[in-house]
Amino acid sequence: MIQDLQTVRAAVEQTLKNNKKARNNDTYLTLLVLEKLGYAEYNYTHDHYQITIGQKELHEMPALESIRRTRQKLQQQGKYPPTQQNQQHRKQQEQKVRQKMTRK
């Protein structure tokens, strides 16, 4: 399991380093990481990603939440920051969640 997490971390970090768009968009980051790990393929003919997951792959592939959490931890460490606009948006969303939680 630890080896799997190290592989996910390495794939996420390399993707964030090489692709600024992935720093702002978790869905895009997830697709690129799944492609890097061999679970997704980009179809250039039809201009879309294709993910085919069999039973074996379903048990082997990383949890999608692990990819997002890894991105979040790296960015909290100051690595591969999102755009200023995206940082502001995330901060606003965080404040909304905190406000909802304190009202209950």
C-alpha positions in Angstrom: 0.0 0.0 0.0 2.8 2.4 0.8 4.4 1.8 -2.5 1.1 2.6 -4.2 0.9 5.9 -2.4 4.4 6.8 -3.3 3.6 6.0 -7.0 0.5 8.2 -6.8 2.4 11.0 -5.2 5.2 10.8 -7.8 2.7 10.8 -10.7 0.7 13.8 -9.2 3.9 15.8 -8.5 5.3 15.2 -12.0 1.9 16.1 -13.5 1.6 19.3 -11.5 5.2 20.2 -12.3 4.6 19.9 -16.1 1.0 21.0 -16.4 -0.2 24.3 -15.0 -3.8 23.7 -16.0 -3.8 20.6 -13.8 -2.9 22.7 -10.8 -6.3 24.4 -11.0 -8.6 21.5 -12.1 -8.8 18.3 -10.1 -10.8 16.5 -12.8 -8.1 17.3 -15.4 -5.4 16.3 -12.9 -7.1 13.0 -12.2 -7.4 12.1 -15.9 -3.7 13.0 -16.5 -2.6 10.9 -13.5 -4.7 8.0 -14.5 -3.2 8.2 -18.0 0.3 8.3 -16.6 -0.5 5.2 -14.5 -2.0 3.4 -17.4 -5.7 3.5 -16.5 -6.8 6.1 -19.0 -6.0 6.8 -22.6 -6.4 9.9 -24.7 -8.1 9.3 -28.0 -6.6 11.9 -30.4 -8.9 10.9 -33.2 -12.1 11.7 -31.2 -10.4 14.3 -28.9 -11.5 12.7 -25.6 -10.2 10.5 -22.8 -11.3 6.9 -22.6 -11.3 5.0 -19.3 -12.0 1.3 -19.4 -11.8 -0.3 -16.0 -12.1 -4.1 -15.5 -12.5 -5.8 -12.2 -8.7 -6.3 -11.8 -8.0 -2.6 -12.6 -10.8 -1.5 -10.2 -9.0 -3.1 -7.3 -5.5 -1.9 -8.4 -6.1 1.7 -9.4 -5.6 4.4 -6.8 -8.5 6.0 -5.1 -9.4 9.1 -7.0 -9.6 11.0 -3.7 -5.9 10.1 -3.1 -5.0 12.1 -6.2 -6.9 15.2 -5.0 -5.5 14.9 -1.5 -2.0 14.6 -2.8 -2.4 17.8 -4.9 -3.8 19.6 -1.9 -0.9 18.5 0.4 1.7 19.5 -2.2 0.0 22.9 -2.7 -0.2 23.4 1.1 3.6 22.9 1.2 3.9 25.8 -1.4 4.7 23.5 -4.3 3.0 24.0 -7.7 0.5 26.7 -6.7 -2.7 27.3 -8.6 -3.4 30.6 -10.2 -4.2 33.6 -8.0 -7.8 33.5 -9.2 -8.2 29.8 -8.3 -6.6 30.4 -4.9 -9.2 33.1 -4.1 -12.1 30.9 -5.3 -10.9 28.0 -3.1 -10.6 30.4 -0.1 -14.1 31.7 -0.7 -15.5 28.1 -0.9 -13.7 27.2 2.3 -15.2 30.2 4.1 -18.7 29.2 2.9 -18.2 25.7 4.3 -16.9 27.1 7.6 -19.9 29.4 7.9 -22.4 26.6 7.3 -20.6 24.4 9.8 -20.7 27.1 12.6 -24.4 27.8 12.1 -25.4 24.2 13.1 
